Amino acid sequence: MVIDPRSGRPMPHPIRTSDGGIFGPAREDLVIQAINRRIAVASGTMLSGGEPLTLLRYAVGQQYRQHHDCLPHVRNQRAWTMLIYLNEGYAGGETIFPRLGLSVKGRKGDALLFRNTDAQGQAAEAAMHLGAPVMAGQKWLCTRWIRHDRHDPWNP
């Protein structure tokens, strides 16, 4: 759910139907901190550039329609995305990059890293992606968006 800017009431998100939760700074325990450190090392990025870790669950029929992870009108852009697949045993739910003709069905423990921006810091068209609808079971994953420079989660 998101807030409708016109009415101020909750409404379904127009492109994302998954359920999610954020492990912000006040909720980071040693496990979450260790995961964030491993993401920084694996991606070759600064730990301080990462946004809070987000946990996502896709039930049957839920999806994330085609989108970029870049944000509009932001100077410190989301340069990278790391997805960590937490389970198997679901049908559908592939992460698809239509412009690359690439479809990824991660297994438990797999991670997918991709660059969101081009050399000029603009949204890279090749990074346009979607989460296909889950057809059976549930898909669980974590995502961490990594900014170009230090990210302050208290003042995004």
DSSP file (Angstrom, degrees, kcal/mol; ACC not computed):
  #  RESIDUE AA STRUCTURE BP1 BP2  ACC     N-H-->O    O-->H-N    N-H-->O    O-->H-N    TCO  KAPPA ALPHA  PHI   PSI    X-CA   Y-CA   Z-CA
    1    1 A M              0   0    0      0, 0.0     2,-0.3     0, 0.0    16,-0.0   0.000 360.0 360.0 360.0 147.2    0.0    0.0    0.0
    2    2 A V  E     -A   11   0A   0      9,-2.8     9,-2.8     7,-0.1     2,-0.5  -0.859 360.0 -96.1-131.8 170.1    1.0    3.6   -0.6
    3    3 A I  E     -A   10   0A   0     -2,-0.3     6,-0.1     7,-0.2     3,-0.0  -0.799  34.1-125.0 -92.6 126.5   -0.7    6.9    0.2
    4    4 A D     >  -     0   0    0      5,-3.0     4,-3.1    -2,-0.5     5,-0.2  -0.572  16.1-146.4 -67.1 120.0   -2.7    8.4   -2.6
    5    5 A P  T  4 S+     0   0    0      0, 0.0    -1,-0.2     0, 0.0    -2,-0.0   0.766  94.7  47.5 -64.8 -23.7   -1.3   11.9   -3.0
    6    6 A R  T  4 S+     0   0    0      3,-0.1    -2,-0.0     1,-0.1    -3,-0.0   0.913 127.1  21.1 -82.3 -44.2   -4.7   13.4   -3.9
    7    7 A S  T  4 S-     0   0    0      2,-0.2    -1,-0.1     0, 0.0    -4,-0.0   0.701  89.8-132.3 -99.3 -21.3   -6.8   11.9   -1.2
    8    8 A G     <  +     0   0    0     -4,-3.1    -5,-0.0     1,-0.3    -2,-0.0   0.539  66.6 124.6  79.0   5.9   -4.2   11.0    1.5
    9    9 A R  S    S-     0   0    0     -5,-0.2    -5,-3.0     1,-0.1    -1,-0.3  -0.676  70.8 -95.3 -99.1 152.5   -5.8    7.6    1.9
   10   10 A P  E     +A    3   0A   0      0, 0.0    -7,-0.2     0, 0.0    -1,-0.1  -0.379  49.3 171.3 -62.9 142.7   -4.0    4.2    1.5
   11   11 A M  E     -A    2   0A   0     -9,-2.8    -9,-2.8    -2,-0.1     2,-0.0  -0.971  41.1 -82.9-146.4 157.9   -4.3    2.6   -1.9
   12   12 A P        -     0   0    0      0, 0.0     5,-0.1     0, 0.0     0, 0.0  -0.368  54.2-102.7 -61.2 141.5   -2.7   -0.3   -3.7
   13   13 A H        -     0   0    0      3,-0.4   -10,-0.0     1,-0.1     0, 0.0  -0.433  27.9-131.9 -63.0 137.3    0.8    0.4   -5.1
   14   14 A P  S    S+     0   0    0      0, 0.0    -1,-0.1     0, 0.0     3,-0.1   0.757  96.4  13.5 -69.4 -23.3    0.4    0.9   -8.9
   15   15 A I  S    S+     0   0    0      1,-0.2    50,-3.1    50,-0.1     2,-0.5   0.571 118.8  61.9-126.1 -13.5    3.3   -1.4   -9.9
   16   16 A R  B     +B   64   0B   0     48,-0.2    -3,-0.4     1,-0.1    48,-0.2  -0.962  40.3 168.3-121.9 128.5    4.3   -3.4   -6.8
   17   17 A T        +     0   0    0     46,-2.7    47,-0.1    -2,-0.5    -1,-0.1   0.282  44.3 112.6-118.1   9.1    2.0   -5.9   -5.0
   18   18 A S        -     0   0    0     45,-0.5     2,-0.4    40,-0.1    40,-0.2  -0.265  66.4-118.5 -75.3 166.5    4.5   -7.6   -2.7
   19   19 A D  E     +F   57   0C   0     38,-2.8    38,-3.0     2,-0.0     2,-0.3  -0.834  41.9 171.3-100.6 146.3    4.6   -7.3    1.1
   20   20 A G  E     -F   56   0C   0     -2,-0.4     2,-0.3    36,-0.2    36,-0.2  -0.981  25.1-161.8-154.0 164.6    7.7   -5.9    2.6
   21   21 A G  E     -F   55   0C   0     34,-2.1    34,-3.1    -2,-0.3     2,-0.4  -0.990  17.5-135.9-147.9 148.7    9.5   -4.6    5.7
   22   22 A I  E     -F   54   0C   0     -2,-0.3     2,-1.2    32,-0.2    32,-0.2  -0.891   5.3-147.1-111.5 134.2   12.5   -2.4    6.2
   23   23 A F  E     -F   53   0C   0     30,-3.1    30,-0.6    -2,-0.4    31,-0.0  -0.697  34.0-175.9 -94.9  79.1   15.3   -3.0    8.7
   24   24 A G    >>  -     0   0    0     -2,-1.2     3,-2.0    28,-0.2     4,-0.7  -0.073  43.9 -83.4 -69.8 176.0   16.1    0.6    9.5
   25   25 A P  G >4 S+     0   0    0      0, 0.0     3,-0.7     0, 0.0    -1,-0.1   0.812 128.7  54.0 -54.0 -36.3   18.9    1.8   11.7
   26   26 A A  G 34 S+     0   0    0      1,-0.2    -3,-0.0     3,-0.0    -2,-0.0   0.679 113.6  43.4 -73.9 -15.6   16.9    1.4   14.9
   27   27 A R  G <4 S+     0   0    0     -3,-2.0     2,-0.6     2,-0.1    -1,-0.2   0.375  82.0 117.9-109.4   2.2   16.1   -2.3   14.0
   28   28 A E    <<  -     0   0    0     -3,-0.7     2,-0.1    -4,-0.7    -4,-0.0  -0.598  40.2-179.3 -75.5 116.5   19.5   -3.4   12.8
   29   29 A D     >  -     0   0    0     -2,-0.6     4,-2.5     1,-0.0     5,-0.2  -0.399  49.1 -83.9 -98.8-173.6   20.8   -6.2   15.0
   30   30 A L  H  > S+     0   0    0      1,-0.2     4,-2.1     2,-0.2     5,-0.1   0.840 128.6  54.2 -63.0 -33.0   24.2   -7.9   14.5
   31   31 A V  H  > S+     0   0    0      2,-0.2     4,-2.3     1,-0.2    -1,-0.2   0.947 110.6  44.5 -66.0 -48.5   22.8  -10.3   11.9
   32   32 A I  H  > S+     0   0    0      1,-0.2     4,-2.6     2,-0.2    -2,-0.2   0.905 113.0  52.1 -63.4 -41.2   21.5   -7.4    9.7
   33   33 A Q  H  X S+     0   0    0     -4,-2.5     4,-2.2     1,-0.2    -1,-0.2   0.898 109.6  49.7 -61.3 -40.0   24.7   -5.5   10.2
   34   34 A A  H  X S+     0   0    0     -4,-2.1     4,-2.4     2,-0.2    -2,-0.2   0.906 110.3  50.0 -65.8 -41.2   26.7   -8.6    9.1
   35   35 A I  H  X S+     0   0    0     -4,-2.3     4,-2.4     2,-0.2    -2,-0.2   0.936 111.0  49.4 -61.1 -46.3   24.5   -9.0    6.0
   36   36 A N  H  X S+     0   0    0     -4,-2.6     4,-2.1     1,-0.2    -2,-0.2   0.884 110.7  50.0 -62.3 -38.5   24.9   -5.3    5.1
   37   37 A R  H  X S+     0   0    0     -4,-2.2     4,-2.4     2,-0.2    -1,-0.2   0.915 110.2  50.1 -65.0 -41.9   28.7   -5.6    5.5
   38   38 A R  H  X S+     0   0    0     -4,-2.4     4,-2.9     1,-0.2    -2,-0.2   0.889 109.4  51.6 -64.1 -38.2   28.8   -8.7    3.3
   39   39 A I  H  X S+     0   0    0     -4,-2.4     4,-2.3     2,-0.2     6,-0.3   0.923 109.5  49.9 -62.8 -43.8   26.7   -6.9    0.6
   40   40 A A  H  X>S+     0   0    0     -4,-2.1     5,-1.9     2,-0.2     4,-1.1   0.922 114.2  44.5 -61.4 -44.0   29.2   -4.0    0.7
   41   41 A V  H  <5S+     0   0    0     -4,-2.4     3,-0.5     2,-0.2    -2,-0.2   0.943 114.9  47.6 -65.3 -47.6   32.2   -6.4    0.3
   42   42 A A  H  <5S+     0   0    0     -4,-2.9    -1,-0.2     1,-0.2    -2,-0.2   0.837 118.4  41.2 -63.9 -33.0   30.5   -8.4   -2.5
   43   43 A S  H  <5S-     0   0    0     -4,-2.3    -1,-0.2    -5,-0.2    -2,-0.2   0.581 104.6-126.2 -91.9 -10.3   29.5   -5.3   -4.4
   44   44 A G  T  <5 +     0   0    0     -4,-1.1     2,-0.2    -3,-0.5    -3,-0.2   0.830  68.7 125.6  68.6  31.1   32.7   -3.4   -3.9
   45   45 A T      < -     0   0    0     -5,-1.9     2,-0.2    -6,-0.3    -1,-0.2  -0.696  68.6 -86.6-117.6 169.7   30.8   -0.5   -2.5
   46   46 A M    >   -     0   0    0     -2,-0.2     3,-1.3   101,-0.2     4,-0.4  -0.558  26.1-136.7 -75.3 137.3   30.8    1.6    0.7
   47   47 A L  G >  S+     0   0    0      1,-0.3     3,-1.3    -2,-0.2    -1,-0.1   0.882 106.0  58.1 -57.1 -38.8   28.8    0.2    3.7
   48   48 A S  G 3  S+     0   0    0      1,-0.2   103,-3.1   102,-0.1    -1,-0.3   0.597  95.1  65.4 -71.9 -10.4   27.6    3.8    4.3
   49   49 A G  G <  S+     0   0    0     -3,-1.3    98,-3.1   101,-0.3    -1,-0.2   0.619  81.6 100.9 -84.6 -12.5   26.1    4.0    0.8
   50   50 A G  B <   -G  146   0C   0     -3,-1.3    96,-0.2    -4,-0.4   101,-0.1  -0.495  66.7-136.0 -80.3 139.7   23.5    1.3    1.4
   51   51 A E        -     0   0    0     94,-3.2     3,-0.1    -2,-0.2    -1,-0.1  -0.406  51.4 -68.8 -75.6 165.5   19.9    2.0    2.1
   52   52 A P        -     0   0    0      0, 0.0    93,-0.3     0, 0.0   -28,-0.2  -0.279  62.3 -96.7 -56.9 143.2   18.3    0.0    4.9
   53   53 A L  E     -F   23   0C   0    -30,-0.6   -30,-3.1    91,-0.1     2,-0.4  -0.378  40.8-152.6 -62.2 135.3   17.9   -3.7    4.1
   54   54 A T  E     -FH  22 143C   0     89,-2.6    89,-2.7   -32,-0.2     2,-0.5  -0.952   4.1-151.3-117.5 131.2   14.4   -4.5    2.8
   55   55 A L  E     -FH  21 142C   0    -34,-3.1   -34,-2.1    -2,-0.4     2,-0.4  -0.866  17.5-168.3 -99.4 131.3   12.7   -7.9    3.1
   56   56 A L  E     -FH  20 141C   0     85,-3.3    85,-2.1    -2,-0.5     2,-0.4  -0.952  10.8-168.4-124.7 141.2   10.2   -8.7    0.4
   57   57 A R  E     -FH  19 140C   0    -38,-3.0   -38,-2.8    -2,-0.4     2,-0.6  -0.996   3.3-165.2-128.3 129.0    7.6  -11.5    0.2
   58   58 A Y  E     - H   0 139C   0     81,-3.0    81,-2.6    -2,-0.4     2,-0.1  -0.958   9.7-169.0-113.2 114.9    5.7  -12.3   -3.0
   59   59 A A    >   -     0   0    0     -2,-0.6     3,-2.4    79,-0.2    75,-0.5  -0.371  49.6 -53.1 -89.3 176.0    2.6  -14.5   -2.6
   60   60 A V  B 3  S+k  134   0D   0     77,-0.3    75,-0.2     1,-0.3    -1,-0.2  -0.266 130.0  13.0 -53.4 129.4    0.7  -16.1   -5.4
   61   61 A G  T 3  S+     0   0    0     73,-3.4    -1,-0.3     1,-0.3     2,-0.2   0.206  97.1 124.4  87.5 -14.6   -0.3  -13.4   -8.0
   62   62 A Q    <   +     0   0    0     -3,-2.4    72,-1.8    72,-0.1    -1,-0.3  -0.509  31.3 154.3 -81.2 150.4    2.0  -10.8   -6.5
   63   63 A Q        -     0   0    0     70,-0.2   -46,-2.7    -2,-0.2   -45,-0.5  -0.927  43.8-122.5-157.8 175.3    4.6   -9.1   -8.8
   64   64 A Y  E     -BC  16 131B   0     67,-2.4    67,-2.8    -2,-0.3   -48,-0.2  -0.911  36.3-139.2-132.5 105.3    6.6   -6.0   -9.4
   65   65 A R  E     -     0   0B   0    -50,-3.1    64,-0.1    -2,-0.4    66,-0.1  -0.025  45.7 -57.5 -61.6 169.1    5.9   -4.5  -12.8
   66   66 A Q  E    S+     0   0B   0     64,-0.1     2,-0.3    62,-0.1    64,-0.2  -0.175  78.5 139.7 -53.2 132.2    8.6   -3.2  -15.0
   67   67 A H  E     - C   0 129B   0     62,-2.7    62,-2.6    -3,-0.1     2,-0.3  -0.977  48.9-115.2-162.5 167.2   10.6   -0.4  -13.3
   68   68 A H        -     0   0    0     -2,-0.3    60,-0.1    60,-0.2    57,-0.0  -0.844  19.2-139.8-103.9 151.3   14.0    1.2  -12.7
   69   69 A D  S    S+     0   0    0     -2,-0.3     9,-0.1    58,-0.2    11,-0.1   0.586  73.9 105.1 -85.6 -10.6   15.4    1.3   -9.2
   70   70 A C        -     0   0    0     46,-0.2    -2,-0.2    54,-0.1     9,-0.0  -0.319  69.3-131.1 -64.6 153.6   16.6    4.9   -9.8
   71   71 A L    >   -     0   0    0      3,-0.1     3,-0.8     1,-0.0     2,-0.2  -0.850  20.0-108.8-109.4 144.4   14.6    7.6   -8.1
   72   72 A P  T 3  S+     0   0    0      0, 0.0    -1,-0.0     0, 0.0     0, 0.0  -0.467  94.6   3.2 -72.1 141.2   13.4   10.8   -9.8
   73   73 A H  T 3  S+     0   0    0      1,-0.2     2,-0.5    -2,-0.2     0, 0.0   0.836  92.0 137.7  58.7  41.0   15.0   14.1   -8.9
   74   74 A V    <   -     0   0    0     -3,-0.8     3,-0.2     1,-0.1    -1,-0.2  -0.972  41.0-163.8-120.0 128.5   17.7   12.6   -6.6
   75   75 A R  S    S+     0   0    0     -2,-0.5     2,-1.4     1,-0.2    -1,-0.1   0.914  89.2  54.1 -75.2 -43.3   21.3   13.8   -6.6
   76   76 A N  S    S-     0   0    0     72,-0.1    -1,-0.2    71,-0.1     3,-0.0  -0.670  91.6-164.2 -93.1  82.7   22.7   10.8   -4.7
   77   77 A Q        -     0   0    0     -2,-1.4    71,-2.0    -3,-0.2     2,-1.2  -0.162  30.1-100.8 -73.2 157.2   21.2    8.2   -7.0
   78   78 A R  E     +I  147   0C   0     69,-0.2    69,-0.3     1,-0.2    -1,-0.1  -0.678  44.6 176.4 -73.0  99.1   20.8    4.4   -6.4
   79   79 A A  E     +     0   0C   0     67,-1.4    37,-3.0    -2,-1.2    38,-1.0   0.820  59.6  21.8 -79.7 -31.6   23.8    3.3   -8.3
   80   80 A W  E     -IJ 146 115C   0     66,-2.1    66,-2.7    35,-0.3     2,-0.4  -0.930  58.6-155.1-136.1 155.8   23.5   -0.4   -7.6
   81   81 A T  E     -IJ 145 114C   0     33,-2.2    33,-2.3    -2,-0.3     2,-0.5  -1.000   6.7-165.5-129.4 135.1   20.9   -3.0   -6.5
   82   82 A M  E     -IJ 144 113C   0     62,-2.1    62,-2.1    -2,-0.4     2,-0.4  -0.986   5.6-168.7-118.2 122.8   21.7   -6.3   -4.7
   83   83 A L  E     -IJ 143 112C   0     29,-2.9    29,-2.8    -2,-0.5     2,-0.5  -0.922   2.8-163.5-107.2 135.3   19.0   -8.9   -4.5
   84   84 A I  E     -IJ 142 111C   0     58,-2.9    58,-2.3    -2,-0.4     2,-0.4  -0.978  13.6-141.4-121.2 119.7   19.4  -11.9   -2.2
   85   85 A Y  E     -I  141   0C   0     25,-2.5    24,-3.0    -2,-0.5    56,-0.2  -0.671  16.8-175.3 -84.1 128.0   17.2  -14.9   -2.8
   86   86 A L        +     0   0    0     54,-2.5     2,-0.3    -2,-0.4    55,-0.2   0.556  57.5  13.5-104.2 -11.4   16.0  -16.5    0.5
   87   87 A N        -     0   0    0     53,-0.7     2,-0.2    19,-0.1     3,-0.1  -0.952  50.6-150.7-154.8 173.4   14.1  -19.5   -0.7
   88   88 A E        +     0   0    0     -2,-0.3    50,-0.2    19,-0.1     3,-0.1  -0.638  59.7  84.8-129.2-170.3   13.1  -21.9   -3.4
   89   89 A G        +     0   0    0      1,-0.3     2,-0.3    -2,-0.2    49,-0.2   0.735  67.1 110.3  84.0  22.7   10.0  -24.0   -4.0
   90   90 A Y        -     0   0    0     47,-0.2     2,-0.4     2,-0.1    -1,-0.3  -0.914  59.3-132.9-124.4 156.2    7.9  -21.4   -5.8
   91   91 A A  E    S-L  136   0D   0     45,-2.2    44,-2.9    -2,-0.3    45,-1.2  -0.854  72.1  -0.1-108.2 145.9    6.8  -21.1   -9.4
   92   92 A G  E    S+L  134   0D   0     -2,-0.4    42,-0.3    42,-0.3    -2,-0.1  -0.443  72.5 118.2  76.7-156.7    7.1  -18.0  -11.5
   93   93 A G        +     0   0    0     40,-1.6    41,-0.2     1,-0.2    -1,-0.1   0.615  40.7 163.3  75.0  13.5    8.6  -14.9   -9.8
   94   94 A E        -     0   0    0     39,-0.3    38,-3.0    37,-0.1     2,-0.7  -0.295  42.5-123.4 -64.2 148.8   11.6  -14.6  -12.1
   95   95 A T  E     -ED 104 131B   0      9,-2.8     9,-3.0    36,-0.2     2,-0.4  -0.872  38.0-164.3 -90.0 118.7   13.6  -11.3  -12.1
   96   96 A I  E     -ED 103 130B   0     34,-2.7    34,-1.8    -2,-0.7     7,-0.2  -0.904  25.0-165.3-117.5 133.1   13.4  -10.3  -15.8
   97   97 A F  E >>> -E  102   0B   0      5,-3.2     5,-1.8    -2,-0.4     3,-1.3  -0.863  12.3-172.0-110.2  91.0   15.5   -7.7  -17.6
   98   98 A P  T 345S+     0   0    0      0, 0.0     3,-0.4     0, 0.0    -1,-0.1   0.840  80.9  53.9 -58.1 -38.1   13.5   -7.3  -20.9
   99   99 A R  T 345S+     0   0    0     29,-0.4    27,-0.1    26,-0.2    28,-0.1   0.719 115.7  40.4 -72.4 -18.5   16.1   -5.1  -22.7
  100  100 A L  T <45S-     0   0    0     -3,-1.3    -1,-0.2    26,-0.2     3,-0.1   0.527 104.9-125.8-100.9  -9.4   18.8   -7.7  -22.0
  101  101 A G  T  <5 +     0   0    0     -4,-1.1     2,-0.4    -3,-0.4    -2,-0.1   0.854  63.7 143.2  64.5  34.6   16.6  -10.8  -22.7
  102  102 A L  E   < -E   97   0B   0     -5,-1.8    -5,-3.2     2,-0.0     2,-0.4  -0.911  32.0-176.6-116.0 133.0   17.6  -12.1  -19.3
  103  103 A S  E     -E   96   0B   0     -2,-0.4     2,-0.5    -7,-0.2    -7,-0.2  -0.996   8.7-164.5-127.9 126.0   15.5  -14.0  -16.8
  104  104 A V  E     -E   95   0B   0     -9,-3.0    -9,-2.8    -2,-0.4     2,-0.6  -0.943  12.9-176.5-117.3 126.2   16.9  -14.9  -13.4
  105  105 A K        -     0   0    0     -2,-0.5   -11,-0.1   -11,-0.2   -12,-0.0  -0.853  25.5-153.3-117.2  91.3   15.4  -17.5  -11.0
  106  106 A G        -     0   0    0     -2,-0.6     2,-0.2     1,-0.1   -19,-0.1  -0.251   0.8-141.0 -67.0 151.2   17.6  -17.3   -8.0
  107  107 A R    >   -     0   0    0      1,-0.1     3,-2.7   -22,-0.1   -22,-0.3  -0.678  45.8 -66.4-102.4 164.1   18.0  -20.2   -5.6
  108  108 A K  T 3  S+     0   0    0      1,-0.3   -22,-0.2    -2,-0.2    -1,-0.1  -0.271 125.9  16.5 -51.8 125.1   18.3  -19.9   -1.8
  109  109 A G  T 3  S+     0   0    0    -24,-3.0    -1,-0.3     1,-0.3   -23,-0.1   0.253  93.9 129.3  93.1 -12.2   21.5  -18.0   -1.0
  110  110 A D    <   -     0   0    0     -3,-2.7   -25,-2.5   -25,-0.2     2,-0.4  -0.411  41.2-157.4 -72.2 152.0   22.0  -16.6   -4.5
  111  111 A A  E     -J   84   0C   0    -27,-0.2     2,-0.5    -3,-0.1   -27,-0.2  -0.986   5.3-158.5-130.3 144.6   22.7  -12.9   -4.9
  112  112 A L  E     -J   83   0C   0    -29,-2.8   -29,-2.9    -2,-0.4     2,-0.5  -0.987   9.1-171.9-124.4 121.3   22.1  -10.7   -8.0
  113  113 A L  E     +J   82   0C   0     -2,-0.5     2,-0.3   -31,-0.2   -31,-0.2  -0.945  10.6 168.6-114.0 130.6   24.0   -7.4   -8.3
  114  114 A F  E     -J   81   0C   0    -33,-2.3   -33,-2.2    -2,-0.5     2,-0.4  -0.999  33.4-118.8-143.8 149.8   23.2   -5.0  -11.1
  115  115 A R  E     -J   80   0C   0     -2,-0.3   -35,-0.3   -35,-0.2   -36,-0.1  -0.685  17.5-168.9 -86.3 132.6   24.1   -1.4  -11.9
  116  116 A N        +     0   0    0    -37,-3.0     8,-3.1    -2,-0.4     2,-0.3   0.659  65.1  55.7 -92.8 -19.9   21.2    1.0  -12.1
  117  117 A T  B    S-M  123   0E   0    -38,-1.0     6,-0.2     6,-0.3     2,-0.1  -0.800  70.0-132.5-120.5 157.0   23.0    4.0  -13.6
  118  118 A D    >   -     0   0    0      4,-2.6     3,-2.0    -2,-0.3     6,-0.1  -0.243  50.4 -79.2 -90.6-173.3   25.2    4.8  -16.6
  119  119 A A  T 3  S+     0   0    0      1,-0.3    -1,-0.0     2,-0.1    -2,-0.0   0.745 132.2  52.9 -62.2 -24.5   28.5    6.6  -16.6
  120  120 A Q  T 3  S-     0   0    0      2,-0.1    -1,-0.3     3,-0.0     3,-0.1   0.393 119.8-108.0 -91.2   2.2   26.6   10.0  -16.4
  121  121 A G  S <  S+     0   0    0     -3,-2.0     2,-0.2     1,-0.3    -2,-0.1   0.591  77.7 130.7  82.8  10.3   24.6    8.9  -13.4
  122  122 A Q  S    S-     0   0    0      1,-0.1    -4,-2.6   -45,-0.0    -1,-0.3  -0.559  72.9 -76.0 -92.9 161.0   21.4    8.5  -15.3
  123  123 A A  B     -M  117   0E   0     -6,-0.2     2,-0.5    -2,-0.2    -6,-0.3  -0.350  48.3-130.4 -56.7 124.7   19.0    5.5  -15.2
  124  124 A A    >   -     0   0    0     -8,-3.1     3,-1.7     1,-0.2     4,-0.3  -0.691   6.9-146.4 -80.2 122.4   20.6    2.8  -17.3
  125  125 A E  G >  S+     0   0    0     -2,-0.5     3,-1.6     1,-0.3   -26,-0.2   0.838  97.6  61.5 -59.8 -33.3   18.0    1.4  -19.7
  126  126 A A  G 3  S+     0   0    0      1,-0.3    -1,-0.3   -27,-0.1   -26,-0.2   0.719  95.5  63.3 -66.2 -18.8   19.5   -2.1  -19.5
  127  127 A A  G <  S+     0   0    0     -3,-1.7    -1,-0.3   -11,-0.2    -2,-0.2   0.492  70.5 119.8 -85.8  -3.3   18.7   -2.1  -15.7
  128  128 A M    <   +     0   0    0     -3,-1.6   -29,-0.4    -4,-0.3     2,-0.3  -0.450  44.2 158.2 -59.1 129.6   14.9   -1.8  -16.4
  129  129 A H  E     -C   67   0B   0    -62,-2.6   -62,-2.7   -32,-0.2     2,-0.3  -0.904  29.1-155.3-149.6 173.2   13.5   -5.0  -14.7
  130  130 A L  E     - D   0  96B   0    -34,-1.8   -34,-2.7    -2,-0.3     2,-0.7  -0.981  22.2-125.8-150.0 158.4   10.5   -6.6  -13.3
  131  131 A G  E     -CD  64  95B   0    -67,-2.8   -67,-2.4    -2,-0.3   -36,-0.2  -0.945  37.0-134.3-105.3 110.1    9.5   -9.3  -10.8
  132  132 A A        -     0   0    0    -38,-3.0   -70,-0.1    -2,-0.7     3,-0.0  -0.202  34.9 -83.3 -62.6 154.3    7.2  -11.7  -12.7
  133  133 A P        -     0   0    0      0, 0.0   -40,-1.6     0, 0.0     2,-0.4  -0.290  42.2-117.7 -59.0 140.3    4.0  -12.9  -10.9
  134  134 A V  E     -kL  60  92D   0    -72,-1.8   -73,-3.4   -75,-0.5   -42,-0.3  -0.684  26.9-171.4 -77.9 130.7    4.4  -15.8   -8.5
  135  135 A M  E     +     0   0D   0    -44,-2.9     2,-0.3    -2,-0.4   -43,-0.2   0.739  67.3   4.6 -97.1 -28.3    2.3  -18.7   -9.7
  136  136 A A  E    S+ L   0  91D   0    -45,-1.2   -45,-2.2   -77,-0.1    -1,-0.3  -0.977 112.5   3.1-156.3 145.5    2.7  -21.1   -6.8
  137  137 A G  S    S-     0   0    0     -2,-0.3     2,-0.4   -47,-0.2   -77,-0.3  -0.379  89.7 -66.1  78.6-158.2    4.2  -20.9   -3.3
  138  138 A Q        -     0   0    0    -50,-0.2     2,-0.5   -49,-0.2   -79,-0.2  -0.993  33.3-145.5-134.8 141.4    5.9  -17.8   -1.9
  139  139 A K  E     -H   58   0C   0    -81,-2.6   -81,-3.0    -2,-0.4     2,-0.4  -0.927  17.4-170.8-107.1 129.0    9.1  -16.0   -3.0
  140  140 A W  E     +H   57   0C   0     -2,-0.5   -54,-2.5   -83,-0.2   -53,-0.7  -0.968  15.6 151.3-119.6 135.1   11.2  -14.3   -0.3
  141  141 A L  E     -HI  56  85C   0    -85,-2.1   -85,-3.3    -2,-0.4     2,-0.4  -0.986  33.8-133.2-153.7 162.2   14.1  -12.0   -0.9
  142  142 A C  E     -HI  55  84C   0    -58,-2.3   -58,-2.9    -2,-0.3     2,-0.4  -0.895  20.7-165.0-112.1 148.0   16.1   -9.1    0.5
  143  143 A T  E     -HI  54  83C   0    -89,-2.7   -89,-2.6    -2,-0.4     2,-0.4  -0.989   8.5-171.2-132.3 145.9   17.1   -6.1   -1.4
  144  144 A R  E     - I   0  82C   0    -62,-2.1   -62,-2.1    -2,-0.4     2,-0.4  -0.968  11.9-153.0-135.7 120.1   19.6   -3.4   -0.7
  145  145 A W  E     - I   0  81C   0     -2,-0.4   -94,-3.2   -93,-0.3     2,-0.5  -0.792  13.8-152.2 -91.3 133.6   19.8   -0.3   -2.8
  146  146 A I  E     -GI  50  80C   0    -66,-2.7   -66,-2.1    -2,-0.4   -67,-1.4  -0.932   5.7-145.0-116.9 119.8   23.2    1.2   -2.8
  147  147 A R  E     - I   0  78C   0    -98,-3.1   -69,-0.2    -2,-0.5  -101,-0.2  -0.334  22.5-117.2 -79.6 161.2   23.7    5.0   -3.4
  148  148 A H  S    S+     0   0    0    -71,-2.0     2,-0.2     2,-0.1  -102,-0.1   0.902  98.8  18.6 -63.7 -42.7   26.6    6.6   -5.2
  149  149 A D  S    S-     0   0    0    -72,-0.2    -2,-0.2     1,-0.2   -70,-0.1  -0.588 114.4 -48.1-119.1-178.3   27.7    8.4   -2.1
  150  150 A R        -     0   0    0     -2,-0.2     2,-0.5     1,-0.1  -101,-0.3  -0.230  55.9-146.6 -53.5 137.0   27.0    8.1    1.6
  151  151 A H        -     0   0    0   -103,-3.1  -101,-0.1  -101,-0.1    -1,-0.1  -0.938   5.1-153.2-113.0 129.7   23.3    7.6    2.4
  152  152 A D    >   -     0   0    0     -2,-0.5     3,-1.5     3,-0.3  -101,-0.1  -0.875   3.7-165.6-100.8 104.6   21.7    9.0    5.6
  153  153 A P  T 3  S+     0   0    0      0, 0.0    -1,-0.1     0, 0.0  -102,-0.0   0.701  89.0  56.7 -65.9 -16.7   18.7    6.8    6.4
  154  154 A W  T 3  S+     0   0    0      1,-0.2    -2,-0.0    -3,-0.1  -130,-0.0   0.651 120.0  29.0 -85.2 -15.6   17.4    9.4    8.9
  155  155 A N    <         0   0    0     -3,-1.5    -3,-0.3     1,-0.1    -1,-0.2  -0.539 360.0 360.0-143.0  70.8   17.4   12.1    6.1
  156  156 A P              0   0    0      0, 0.0    -1,-0.1     0, 0.0    -2,-0.0   0.514 360.0 360.0 -66.4 360.0   16.8   10.4    2.7
